[in-house]
Amino acid sequence: MKYGFNMNILDDARSFPSLWSRTRSFINAHPELIHPDADLDWLLDASNNGDYNNCQFFSNFEVGDLNFFRGKANE
């Protein structure tokens, strides 16, 4: 496991206006970093052309592999 969290919430998109466009840009620039079995459908709103549904990761408890975060892909 590289990263784990314990809940997610819907939030007001005005609090993170560039989050999804930057995420999509990163995914497009680094598709090799997306696991083949990754399921992004739960983040997308099918009724809104598959745009981001404003679901954010929120947690008071997170587990992460620091080697992953310090790796070249995250520079």
mmCIF file of the N, C-alpha and C atoms, coordinates in Angstrom:
data_MODEL
# 
_entry.id   MODEL 
# 
loop_
_atom_site.group_PDB 
_atom_site.id 
_atom_site.type_symbol 
_atom_site.label_atom_id 
_atom_site.label_alt_id 
_atom_site.label_comp_id 
_atom_site.label_asym_id 
_atom_site.label_entity_id 
_atom_site.label_seq_id 
_atom_site.pdbx_PDB_ins_code 
_atom_site.Cartn_x 
_atom_site.Cartn_y 
_atom_site.Cartn_z 
_atom_site.occupancy 
_atom_site.B_iso_or_equiv 
_atom_site.pdbx_formal_charge 
_atom_site.auth_seq_id 
_atom_site.auth_comp_id 
_atom_site.auth_asym_id 
_atom_site.auth_atom_id 
_atom_site.pdbx_PDB_model_num 
ATOM 1   N N  . MET A 1 1  ? 0.847   -1.177 0.000   1.00 0.00 ? 1  MET A N  1 
ATOM 2   C CA . MET A 1 1  ? 0.000   0.000  0.000   1.00 0.00 ? 1  MET A CA 1 
ATOM 3   C C  . MET A 1 1  ? 0.894   1.241  0.000   1.00 0.00 ? 1  MET A C  1 
ATOM 4   N N  . LYS A 1 2  ? 0.540   2.192  -0.848  1.00 0.00 ? 2  LYS A N  1 
ATOM 5   C CA . LYS A 1 2  ? 1.278   3.445  -0.921  1.00 0.00 ? 2  LYS A CA 1 
ATOM 6   C C  . LYS A 1 2  ? 0.582   4.550  -0.139  1.00 0.00 ? 2  LYS A C  1 
ATOM 7   N N  . TYR A 1 3  ? -0.743  4.522  -0.120  1.00 0.00 ? 3  TYR A N  1 
ATOM 8   C CA . TYR A 1 3  ? -1.487  5.566  0.580   1.00 0.00 ? 3  TYR A CA 1 
ATOM 9   C C  . TYR A 1 3  ? -2.858  5.031  0.965   1.00 0.00 ? 3  TYR A C  1 
ATOM 10  N N  . GLY A 1 4  ? -3.311  5.330  2.159   1.00 0.00 ? 4  GLY A N  1 
ATOM 11  C CA . GLY A 1 4  ? -4.630  4.919  2.592   1.00 0.00 ? 4  GLY A CA 1 
ATOM 12  C C  . GLY A 1 4  ? -5.299  6.021  3.395   1.00 0.00 ? 4  GLY A C  1 
ATOM 13  N N  . PHE A 1 5  ? -6.606  6.095  3.314   1.00 0.00 ? 5  PHE A N  1 
ATOM 14  C CA . PHE A 1 5  ? -7.366  7.095  4.057   1.00 0.00 ? 5  PHE A CA 1 
ATOM 15  C C  . PHE A 1 5  ? -8.638  6.447  4.558   1.00 0.00 ? 5  PHE A C  1 
ATOM 16  N N  . ASN A 1 6  ? -9.369  7.120  5.438   1.00 0.00 ? 6  ASN A N  1 
ATOM 17  C CA . ASN A 1 6  ? -10.507 6.445  6.043   1.00 0.00 ? 6  ASN A CA 1 
ATOM 18  C C  . ASN A 1 6  ? -11.878 7.032  5.750   1.00 0.00 ? 6  ASN A C  1 
ATOM 19  N N  . MET A 1 7  ? -11.980 8.111  5.024   1.00 0.00 ? 7  MET A N  1 
ATOM 20  C CA . MET A 1 7  ? -13.301 8.612  4.652   1.00 0.00 ? 7  MET A CA 1 
ATOM 21  C C  . MET A 1 7  ? -13.178 9.667  3.564   1.00 0.00 ? 7  MET A C  1 
ATOM 22  N N  . ASN A 1 8  ? -14.286 9.979  2.925   1.00 0.00 ? 8  ASN A N  1 
ATOM 23  C CA . ASN A 1 8  ? -14.304 11.063 1.946   1.00 0.00 ? 8  ASN A CA 1 
ATOM 24  C C  . ASN A 1 8  ? -15.605 11.830 2.091   1.00 0.00 ? 8  ASN A C  1 
ATOM 25  N N  . ILE A 1 9  ? -15.597 13.063 1.639   1.00 0.00 ? 9  ILE A N  1 
ATOM 26  C CA . ILE A 1 9  ? -16.760 13.938 1.781   1.00 0.00 ? 9  ILE A CA 1 
ATOM 27  C C  . ILE A 1 9  ? -16.992 14.710 0.492   1.00 0.00 ? 9  ILE A C  1 
ATOM 28  N N  . LEU A 1 10 ? -18.187 15.191 0.318   1.00 0.00 ? 10 LEU A N  1 
ATOM 29  C CA . LEU A 1 10 ? -18.465 16.134 -0.765  1.00 0.00 ? 10 LEU A CA 1 
ATOM 30  C C  . LEU A 1 10 ? -18.196 17.530 -0.224  1.00 0.00 ? 10 LEU A C  1 
ATOM 31  N N  . ASP A 1 11 ? -17.563 18.365 -1.038  1.00 0.00 ? 11 ASP A N  1 
ATOM 32  C CA . ASP A 1 11 ? -17.184 19.685 -0.582  1.00 0.00 ? 11 ASP A CA 1 
ATOM 33  C C  . ASP A 1 11 ? -17.598 20.726 -1.609  1.00 0.00 ? 11 ASP A C  1 
ATOM 34  N N  . ASP A 1 12 ? -17.508 21.955 -1.239  1.00 0.00 ? 12 ASP A N  1 
ATOM 35  C CA . ASP A 1 12 ? -17.832 23.079 -2.110  1.00 0.00 ? 12 ASP A CA 1 
ATOM 36  C C  . ASP A 1 12 ? -16.663 23.286 -3.074  1.00 0.00 ? 12 ASP A C  1 
ATOM 37  N N  . ALA A 1 13 ? -16.898 23.105 -4.362  1.00 0.00 ? 13 ALA A N  1 
ATOM 38  C CA . ALA A 1 13 ? -15.837 23.200 -5.364  1.00 0.00 ? 13 ALA A CA 1 
ATOM 39  C C  . ALA A 1 13 ? -15.153 24.557 -5.380  1.00 0.00 ? 13 ALA A C  1 
ATOM 40  N N  . ARG A 1 14 ? -15.784 25.577 -4.841  1.00 0.00 ? 14 ARG A N  1 
ATOM 41  C CA . ARG A 1 14 ? -15.142 26.891 -4.812  1.00 0.00 ? 14 ARG A CA 1 
ATOM 42  C C  . ARG A 1 14 ? -13.918 26.911 -3.898  1.00 0.00 ? 14 ARG A C  1 
ATOM 43  N N  . SER A 1 15 ? -13.822 25.943 -2.987  1.00 0.00 ? 15 SER A N  1 
ATOM 44  C CA . SER A 1 15 ? -12.674 25.908 -2.076  1.00 0.00 ? 15 SER A CA 1 
ATOM 45  C C  . SER A 1 15 ? -11.442 25.275 -2.721  1.00 0.00 ? 15 SER A C  1 
ATOM 46  N N  . PHE A 1 16 ? -11.608 24.676 -3.910  1.00 0.00 ? 16 PHE A N  1 
ATOM 47  C CA . PHE A 1 16 ? -10.469 24.052 -4.600  1.00 0.00 ? 16 PHE A CA 1 
ATOM 48  C C  . PHE A 1 16 ? -10.662 24.157 -6.117  1.00 0.00 ? 16 PHE A C  1 
ATOM 49  N N  . PRO A 1 17 ? -10.677 25.377 -6.642  1.00 0.00 ? 17 PRO A N  1 
ATOM 50  C CA . PRO A 1 17 ? -11.036 25.587 -8.047  1.00 0.00 ? 17 PRO A CA 1 
ATOM 51  C C  . PRO A 1 17 ? -10.125 24.913 -9.071  1.00 0.00 ? 17 PRO A C  1 
ATOM 52  N N  . SER A 1 18 ? -8.870  24.702 -8.746  1.00 0.00 ? 18 SER A N  1 
ATOM 53  C CA . SER A 1 18 ? -7.971  24.116 -9.747  1.00 0.00 ? 18 SER A CA 1 
ATOM 54  C C  . SER A 1 18 ? -7.631  22.650 -9.466  1.00 0.00 ? 18 SER A C  1 
ATOM 55  N N  . LEU A 1 19 ? -8.221  22.064 -8.432  1.00 0.00 ? 19 LEU A N  1 
ATOM 56  C CA . LEU A 1 19 ? -7.850  20.707 -8.041  1.00 0.00 ? 19 LEU A CA 1 
ATOM 57  C C  . LEU A 1 19 ? -8.027  19.710 -9.177  1.00 0.00 ? 19 LEU A C  1 
ATOM 58  N N  . TRP A 1 20 ? -9.203  19.647 -9.765  1.00 0.00 ? 20 TRP A N  1 
ATOM 59  C CA . TRP A 1 20 ? -9.466  18.609 -10.760 1.00 0.00 ? 20 TRP A CA 1 
ATOM 60  C C  . TRP A 1 20 ? -8.696  18.848 -12.050 1.00 0.00 ? 20 TRP A C  1 
ATOM 61  N N  . SER A 1 21 ? -8.588  20.090 -12.503 1.00 0.00 ? 21 SER A N  1 
ATOM 62  C CA . SER A 1 21 ? -7.837  20.335 -13.748 1.00 0.00 ? 21 SER A CA 1 
ATOM 63  C C  . SER A 1 21 ? -6.367  19.970 -13.566 1.00 0.00 ? 21 SER A C  1 
ATOM 64  N N  . ARG A 1 22 ? -5.806  20.258 -12.413 1.00 0.00 ? 22 ARG A N  1 
ATOM 65  C CA . ARG A 1 22 ? -4.409  19.888 -12.154 1.00 0.00 ? 22 ARG A CA 1 
ATOM 66  C C  . ARG A 1 22 ? -4.259  18.378 -12.007 1.00 0.00 ? 22 ARG A C  1 
ATOM 67  N N  . THR A 1 23 ? -5.244  17.744 -11.378 1.00 0.00 ? 23 THR A N  1 
ATOM 68  C CA . THR A 1 23 ? -5.199  16.289 -11.252 1.00 0.00 ? 23 THR A CA 1 
ATOM 69  C C  . THR A 1 23 ? -5.242  15.638 -12.624 1.00 0.00 ? 23 THR A C  1 
ATOM 70  N N  . ARG A 1 24 ? -6.159  16.072 -13.480 1.00 0.00 ? 24 ARG A N  1 
ATOM 71  C CA . ARG A 1 24 ? -6.264  15.520 -14.838 1.00 0.00 ? 24 ARG A CA 1 
ATOM 72  C C  . ARG A 1 24 ? -4.982  15.772 -15.627 1.00 0.00 ? 24 ARG A C  1 
ATOM 73  N N  . SER A 1 25 ? -4.394  16.944 -15.474 1.00 0.00 ? 25 SER A N  1 
ATOM 74  C CA . SER A 1 25 ? -3.133  17.241 -16.174 1.00 0.00 ? 25 SER A CA 1 
ATOM 75  C C  . SER A 1 25 ? -2.038  16.278 -15.718 1.00 0.00 ? 25 SER A C  1 
ATOM 76  N N  . PHE A 1 26 ? -1.977  16.020 -14.405 1.00 0.00 ? 26 PHE A N  1 
ATOM 77  C CA . PHE A 1 26 ? -0.974  15.091 -13.884 1.00 0.00 ? 26 PHE A CA 1 
ATOM 78  C C  . PHE A 1 26 ? -1.227  13.680 -14.419 1.00 0.00 ? 26 PHE A C  1 
ATOM 79  N N  . ILE A 1 27 ? -2.474  13.237 -14.406 1.00 0.00 ? 27 ILE A N  1 
ATOM 80  C CA . ILE A 1 27 ? -2.808  11.904 -14.916 1.00 0.00 ? 27 ILE A CA 1 
ATOM 81  C C  . ILE A 1 27 ? -2.424  11.788 -16.382 1.00 0.00 ? 27 ILE A C  1 
ATOM 82  N N  . ASN A 1 28 ? -2.724  12.813 -17.170 1.00 0.00 ? 28 ASN A N  1 
ATOM 83  C CA . ASN A 1 28 ? -2.397  12.780 -18.594 1.00 0.00 ? 28 ASN A CA 1 
ATOM 84  C C  . ASN A 1 28 ? -0.893  12.791 -18.833 1.00 0.00 ? 28 ASN A C  1 
ATOM 85  N N  . ALA A 1 29 ? -0.145  13.484 -17.973 1.00 0.00 ? 29 ALA A N  1 
ATOM 86  C CA . ALA A 1 29 ? 1.304   13.556 -18.120 1.00 0.00 ? 29 ALA A CA 1 
ATOM 87  C C  . ALA A 1 29 ? 2.006   12.293 -17.617 1.00 0.00 ? 29 ALA A C  1 
ATOM 88  N N  . HIS A 1 30 ? 1.363   11.578 -16.679 1.00 0.00 ? 30 HIS A N  1 
ATOM 89  C CA . HIS A 1 30 ? 1.994   10.409 -16.058 1.00 0.00 ? 30 HIS A CA 1 
ATOM 90  C C  . HIS A 1 30 ? 1.037   9.215  -15.994 1.00 0.00 ? 30 HIS A C  1 
ATOM 91  N N  . PRO A 1 31 ? 0.506   8.768  -17.121 1.00 0.00 ? 31 PRO A N  1 
ATOM 92  C CA . PRO A 1 31 ? -0.460  7.656  -17.072 1.00 0.00 ? 31 PRO A CA 1 
ATOM 93  C C  . PRO A 1 31 ? 0.135   6.369  -16.507 1.00 0.00 ? 31 PRO A C  1 
ATOM 94  N N  . GLU A 1 32 ? 1.449   6.224  -16.559 1.00 0.00 ? 32 GLU A N  1 
ATOM 95  C CA . GLU A 1 32 ? 2.087   5.020  -16.030 1.00 0.00 ? 32 GLU A CA 1 
ATOM 96  C C  . GLU A 1 32 ? 1.975   4.931  -14.512 1.00 0.00 ? 32 GLU A C  1 
ATOM 97  N N  . LEU A 1 33 ? 1.631   6.031  -13.852 1.00 0.00 ? 33 LEU A N  1 
ATOM 98  C CA . LEU A 1 33 ? 1.501   6.026  -12.399 1.00 0.00 ? 33 LEU A CA 1 
ATOM 99  C C  . LEU A 1 33 ? 0.099   5.630  -11.936 1.00 0.00 ? 33 LEU A C  1 
ATOM 100 N N  . ILE A 1 34 ? -0.838  5.497  -12.858 1.00 0.00 ? 34 ILE A N  1 
ATOM 101 C CA . ILE A 1 34 ? -2.202  5.086  -12.521 1.00 0.00 ? 34 ILE A CA 1 
ATOM 102 C C  . ILE A 1 34 ? -2.280  3.569  -12.611 1.00 0.00 ? 34 ILE A C  1 
ATOM 103 N N  . HIS A 1 35 ? -2.647  2.953  -11.524 1.00 0.00 ? 35 HIS A N  1 
ATOM 104 C CA . HIS A 1 35 ? -2.736  1.493  -11.487 1.00 0.00 ? 35 HIS A CA 1 
ATOM 105 C C  . HIS A 1 35 ? -3.768  1.020  -12.506 1.00 0.00 ? 35 HIS A C  1 
ATOM 106 N N  . PRO A 1 36 ? -3.472  -0.070 -13.225 1.00 0.00 ? 36 PRO A N  1 
ATOM 107 C CA . PRO A 1 36 ? -4.423  -0.564 -14.238 1.00 0.00 ? 36 PRO A CA 1 
ATOM 108 C C  . PRO A 1 36 ? -5.813  -0.870 -13.675 1.00 0.00 ? 36 PRO A C  1 
ATOM 109 N N  . ASP A 1 37 ? -5.889  -1.216 -12.398 1.00 0.00 ? 37 ASP A N  1 
ATOM 110 C CA . ASP A 1 37 ? -7.175  -1.528 -11.780 1.00 0.00 ? 37 ASP A CA 1 
ATOM 111 C C  . ASP A 1 37 ? -7.785  -0.342 -11.042 1.00 0.00 ? 37 ASP A C  1 
ATOM 112 N N  . ALA A 1 38 ? -7.208  0.840  -11.200 1.00 0.00 ? 38 ALA A N  1 
ATOM 113 C CA . ALA A 1 38 ? -7.737  2.031  -10.519 1.00 0.00 ? 38 ALA A CA 1 
ATOM 114 C C  . ALA A 1 38 ? -9.160  2.303  -10.990 1.00 0.00 ? 38 ALA A C  1 
ATOM 115 N N  . ASP A 1 39 ? -10.036 2.541  -10.057 1.00 0.00 ? 39 ASP A N  1 
ATOM 116 C CA . ASP A 1 39 ? -11.432 2.846  -10.363 1.00 0.00 ? 39 ASP A CA 1 
ATOM 117 C C  . ASP A 1 39 ? -11.699 4.296  -10.000 1.00 0.00 ? 39 ASP A C  1 
ATOM 118 N N  . LEU A 1 40 ? -11.688 5.164  -10.998 1.00 0.00 ? 40 LEU A N  1 
ATOM 119 C CA . LEU A 1 40 ? -11.933 6.581  -10.762 1.00 0.00 ? 40 LEU A CA 1 
ATOM 120 C C  . LEU A 1 40 ? -13.405 6.950  -10.915 1.00 0.00 ? 40 LEU A C  1 
ATOM 121 N N  . ASP A 1 41 ? -14.233 5.979  -11.293 1.00 0.00 ? 41 ASP A N  1 
ATOM 122 C CA . ASP A 1 41 ? -15.657 6.282  -11.532 1.00 0.00 ? 41 ASP A CA 1 
ATOM 123 C C  . ASP A 1 41 ? -16.346 6.878  -10.314 1.00 0.00 ? 41 ASP A C  1 
ATOM 124 N N  . TRP A 1 42 ? -15.945 6.493  -9.112  1.00 0.00 ? 42 TRP A N  1 
ATOM 125 C CA . TRP A 1 42 ? -16.599 7.020  -7.915  1.00 0.00 ? 42 TRP A CA 1 
ATOM 126 C C  . TRP A 1 42 ? -16.288 8.502  -7.713  1.00 0.00 ? 42 TRP A C  1 
ATOM 127 N N  . LEU A 1 43 ? -15.277 9.031  -8.433  1.00 0.00 ? 43 LEU A N  1 
ATOM 128 C CA . LEU A 1 43 ? -14.937 10.453 -8.347  1.00 0.00 ? 43 LEU A CA 1 
ATOM 129 C C  . LEU A 1 43 ? -15.589 11.280 -9.445  1.00 0.00 ? 43 LEU A C  1 
ATOM 130 N N  . LEU A 1 44 ? -16.213 10.598 -10.397 1.00 0.00 ? 44 LEU A N  1 
ATOM 131 C CA . LEU A 1 44 ? -16.737 11.288 -11.571 1.00 0.00 ? 44 LEU A CA 1 
ATOM 132 C C  . LEU A 1 44 ? -18.253 11.317 -11.561 1.00 0.00 ? 44 LEU A C  1 
ATOM 133 N N  . ASP A 1 45 ? -18.800 12.395 -12.072 1.00 0.00 ? 45 ASP A N  1 
ATOM 134 C CA . ASP A 1 45 ? -20.246 12.593 -12.123 1.00 0.00 ? 45 ASP A CA 1 
ATOM 135 C C  . ASP A 1 45 ? -20.729 12.297 -13.541 1.00 0.00 ? 45 ASP A C  1 
ATOM 136 N N  . ALA A 1 46 ? -21.322 11.123 -13.717 1.00 0.00 ? 46 ALA A N  1 
ATOM 137 C CA . ALA A 1 46 ? -21.775 10.707 -15.049 1.00 0.00 ? 46 ALA A CA 1 
ATOM 138 C C  . ALA A 1 46 ? -22.813 11.670 -15.623 1.00 0.00 ? 46 ALA A C  1 
ATOM 139 N N  . SER A 1 47 ? -23.574 12.334 -14.777 1.00 0.00 ? 47 SER A N  1 
ATOM 140 C CA . SER A 1 47 ? -24.599 13.264 -15.260 1.00 0.00 ? 47 SER A CA 1 
ATOM 141 C C  . SER A 1 47 ? -24.017 14.623 -15.645 1.00 0.00 ? 47 SER A C  1 
ATOM 142 N N  . ASN A 1 48 ? -22.702 14.802 -15.433 1.00 0.00 ? 48 ASN A N  1 
ATOM 143 C CA . ASN A 1 48 ? -22.044 16.073 -15.753 1.00 0.00 ? 48 ASN A CA 1 
ATOM 144 C C  . ASN A 1 48 ? -20.817 15.821 -16.638 1.00 0.00 ? 48 ASN A C  1 
ATOM 145 N N  . ASN A 1 49 ? -21.015 15.048 -17.695 1.00 0.00 ? 49 ASN A N  1 
ATOM 146 C CA . ASN A 1 49 ? -19.947 14.741 -18.666 1.00 0.00 ? 49 ASN A CA 1 
ATOM 147 C C  . ASN A 1 49 ? -18.709 14.118 -18.029 1.00 0.00 ? 49 ASN A C  1 
ATOM 148 N N  . GLY A 1 50 ? -18.892 13.380 -16.959 1.00 0.00 ? 50 GLY A N  1 
ATOM 149 C CA . GLY A 1 50 ? -17.773 12.722 -16.303 1.00 0.00 ? 50 GLY A CA 1 
ATOM 150 C C  . GLY A 1 50 ? -16.840 13.662 -15.570 1.00 0.00 ? 50 GLY A C  1 
ATOM 151 N N  . ASP A 1 51 ? -17.320 14.865 -15.255 1.00 0.00 ? 51 ASP A N  1 
ATOM 152 C CA . ASP A 1 51 ? -16.495 15.825 -14.524 1.00 0.00 ? 51 ASP A CA 1 
ATOM 153 C C  . ASP A 1 51 ? -16.385 15.401 -13.057 1.00 0.00 ? 51 ASP A C  1 
ATOM 154 N N  . TYR A 1 52 ? -15.476 15.997 -12.351 1.00 0.00 ? 52 TYR A N  1 
ATOM 155 C CA . TYR A 1 52 ? -15.232 15.717 -10.938 1.00 0.00 ? 52 TYR A CA 1 
ATOM 156 C C  . TYR A 1 52 ? -16.487 15.983 -10.112 1.00 0.00 ? 52 TYR A C  1 
ATOM 157 N N  . ASN A 1 53 ? -16.804 15.099 -9.183  1.00 0.00 ? 53 ASN A N  1 
ATOM 158 C CA . ASN A 1 53 ? -18.036 15.210 -8.398  1.00 0.00 ? 53 ASN A CA 1 
ATOM 159 C C  . ASN A 1 53 ? -17.860 15.907 -7.045  1.00 0.00 ? 53 ASN A C  1 
ATOM 160 N N  . ASN A 1 54 ? -16.705 16.537 -6.827  1.00 0.00 ? 54 ASN A N  1 
ATOM 161 C CA . ASN A 1 54 ? -16.408 17.293 -5.606  1.00 0.00 ? 54 ASN A CA 1 
ATOM 162 C C  . ASN A 1 54 ? -16.208 16.420 -4.368  1.00 0.00 ? 54 ASN A C  1 
ATOM 163 N N  . CYS A 1 55 ? -15.933 15.154 -4.572  1.00 0.00 ? 55 CYS A N  1 
ATOM 164 C CA . CYS A 1 55 ? -15.635 14.270 -3.452  1.00 0.00 ? 55 CYS A CA 1 
ATOM 165 C C  . CYS A 1 55 ? -14.168 14.455 -3.083  1.00 0.00 ? 55 CYS A C  1 
ATOM 166 N N  . GLN A 1 56 ? -13.905 14.779 -1.822  1.00 0.00 ? 56 GLN A N  1 
ATOM 167 C CA . GLN A 1 56 ? -12.536 14.993 -1.361  1.00 0.00 ? 56 GLN A CA 1 
ATOM 168 C C  . GLN A 1 56 ? -12.155 13.950 -0.333  1.00 0.00 ? 56 GLN A C  1 
ATOM 169 N N  . PHE A 1 57 ? -10.871 13.642 -0.312  1.00 0.00 ? 57 PHE A N  1 
ATOM 170 C CA . PHE A 1 57 ? -10.354 12.788 0.743   1.00 0.00 ? 57 PHE A CA 1 
ATOM 171 C C  . PHE A 1 57 ? -10.241 13.631 2.003   1.00 0.00 ? 57 PHE A C  1 
ATOM 172 N N  . PHE A 1 58 ? -10.752 13.124 3.077   1.00 0.00 ? 58 PHE A N  1 
ATOM 173 C CA . PHE A 1 58 ? -10.658 13.821 4.357   1.00 0.00 ? 58 PHE A CA 1 
ATOM 174 C C  . PHE A 1 58 ? -10.372 12.775 5.410   1.00 0.00 ? 58 PHE A C  1 
ATOM 175 N N  . SER A 1 59 ? -9.434  13.061 6.247   1.00 0.00 ? 59 SER A N  1 
ATOM 176 C CA . SER A 1 59 ? -9.088  12.051 7.223   1.00 0.00 ? 59 SER A CA 1 
ATOM 177 C C  . SER A 1 59 ? -8.360  12.658 8.410   1.00 0.00 ? 59 SER A C  1 
ATOM 178 N N  . ASN A 1 60 ? -8.607  12.097 9.552   1.00 0.00 ? 60 ASN A N  1 
ATOM 179 C CA . ASN A 1 60 ? -7.805  12.397 10.724  1.00 0.00 ? 60 ASN A CA 1 
ATOM 180 C C  . ASN A 1 60 ? -6.764  11.303 10.923  1.00 0.00 ? 60 ASN A C  1 
ATOM 181 N N  . PHE A 1 61 ? -6.811  10.310 10.063  1.00 0.00 ? 61 PHE A N  1 
ATOM 182 C CA . PHE A 1 61 ? -5.863  9.205  10.128  1.00 0.00 ? 61 PHE A CA 1 
ATOM 183 C C  . PHE A 1 61 ? -5.482  8.827  8.714   1.00 0.00 ? 61 PHE A C  1 
ATOM 184 N N  . GLU A 1 62 ? -4.214  8.961  8.392   1.00 0.00 ? 62 GLU A N  1 
ATOM 185 C CA . GLU A 1 62 ? -3.733  8.617  7.063   1.00 0.00 ? 62 GLU A CA 1 
ATOM 186 C C  . GLU A 1 62 ? -2.486  7.764  7.184   1.00 0.00 ? 62 GLU A C  1 
ATOM 187 N N  . VAL A 1 63 ? -2.343  6.867  6.242   1.00 0.00 ? 63 VAL A N  1 
ATOM 188 C CA . VAL A 1 63 ? -1.173  6.019  6.174   1.00 0.00 ? 63 VAL A CA 1 
ATOM 189 C C  . VAL A 1 63 ? -0.550  6.228  4.810   1.00 0.00 ? 63 VAL A C  1 
ATOM 190 N N  . GLY A 1 64 ? 0.721   6.545  4.775   1.00 0.00 ? 64 GLY A N  1 
ATOM 191 C CA . GLY A 1 64 ? 1.390   6.749  3.495   1.00 0.00 ? 64 GLY A CA 1 
ATOM 192 C C  . GLY A 1 64 ? 2.805   6.201  3.522   1.00 0.00 ? 64 GLY A C  1 
ATOM 193 N N  . ASP A 1 65 ? 3.254   5.713  2.383   1.00 0.00 ? 65 ASP A N  1 
ATOM 194 C CA . ASP A 1 65 ? 4.619   5.250  2.213   1.00 0.00 ? 65 ASP A CA 1 
ATOM 195 C C  . ASP A 1 65 ? 5.458   6.461  1.828   1.00 0.00 ? 65 ASP A C  1 
ATOM 196 N N  . LEU A 1 66 ? 6.286   6.951  2.731   1.00 0.00 ? 66 LEU A N  1 
ATOM 197 C CA . LEU A 1 66 ? 7.066   8.160  2.460   1.00 0.00 ? 66 LEU A CA 1 
ATOM 198 C C  . LEU A 1 66 ? 8.000   7.983  1.279   1.00 0.00 ? 66 LEU A C  1 
ATOM 199 N N  . ASN A 1 67 ? 8.455   6.772  1.013   1.00 0.00 ? 67 ASN A N  1 
ATOM 200 C CA . ASN A 1 67 ? 9.277   6.550  -0.177  1.00 0.00 ? 67 ASN A CA 1 
ATOM 201 C C  . ASN A 1 67 ? 8.490   6.878  -1.437  1.00 0.00 ? 67 ASN A C  1 
ATOM 202 N N  . PHE A 1 68 ? 7.203   6.586  -1.445  1.00 0.00 ? 68 PHE A N  1 
ATOM 203 C CA . PHE A 1 68 ? 6.348   6.930  -2.578  1.00 0.00 ? 68 PHE A CA 1 
ATOM 204 C C  . PHE A 1 68 ? 6.265   8.447  -2.750  1.00 0.00 ? 68 PHE A C  1 
ATOM 205 N N  . PHE A 1 69 ? 5.996   9.162  -1.653  1.00 0.00 ? 69 PHE A N  1 
ATOM 206 C CA . PHE A 1 69 ? 5.853   10.616 -1.720  1.00 0.00 ? 69 PHE A CA 1 
ATOM 207 C C  . PHE A 1 69 ? 7.179   11.323 -2.053  1.00 0.00 ? 69 PHE A C  1 
ATOM 208 N N  . ARG A 1 70 ? 8.279   10.702 -1.669  1.00 0.00 ? 70 ARG A N  1 
ATOM 209 C CA . ARG A 1 70 ? 9.593   11.283 -1.938  1.00 0.00 ? 70 ARG A CA 1 
ATOM 210 C C  . ARG A 1 70 ? 10.163  10.841 -3.284  1.00 0.00 ? 70 ARG A C  1 
ATOM 211 N N  . GLY A 1 71 ? 9.459   9.977  -3.978  1.00 0.00 ? 71 GLY A N  1 
ATOM 212 C CA . GLY A 1 71 ? 9.940   9.428  -5.242  1.00 0.00 ? 71 GLY A CA 1 
ATOM 213 C C  . GLY A 1 71 ? 9.976   10.452 -6.362  1.00 0.00 ? 71 GLY A C  1 
ATOM 214 N N  . LYS A 1 72 ? 10.669  10.084 -7.420  1.00 0.00 ? 72 LYS A N  1 
ATOM 215 C CA . LYS A 1 72 ? 10.855  10.957 -8.581  1.00 0.00 ? 72 LYS A CA 1 
ATOM 216 C C  . LYS A 1 72 ? 9.520   11.386 -9.187  1.00 0.00 ? 72 LYS A C  1 
ATOM 217 N N  . ALA A 1 73 ? 8.540   10.511 -9.194  1.00 0.00 ? 73 ALA A N  1 
ATOM 218 C CA . ALA A 1 73 ? 7.235   10.838 -9.792  1.00 0.00 ? 73 ALA A CA 1 
ATOM 219 C C  . ALA A 1 73 ? 6.536   11.979 -9.077  1.00 0.00 ? 73 ALA A C  1 
ATOM 220 N N  . ASN A 1 74 ? 6.877   12.223 -7.818  1.00 0.00 ? 74 ASN A N  1 
ATOM 221 C CA . ASN A 1 74 ? 6.219   13.292 -7.052  1.00 0.00 ? 74 ASN A CA 1 
ATOM 222 C C  . ASN A 1 74 ? 7.070   14.544 -6.899  1.00 0.00 ? 74 ASN A C  1 
ATOM 223 N N  . GLU A 1 75 ? 8.120   14.654 -7.695  1.00 0.00 ? 75 GLU A N  1 
ATOM 224 C CA . GLU A 1 75 ? 8.964   15.861 -7.606  1.00 0.00 ? 75 GLU A CA 1 
ATOM 225 C C  . GLU A 1 75 ? 8.236   17.072 -8.129  1.00 0.00 ? 75 GLU A C  1 
# 
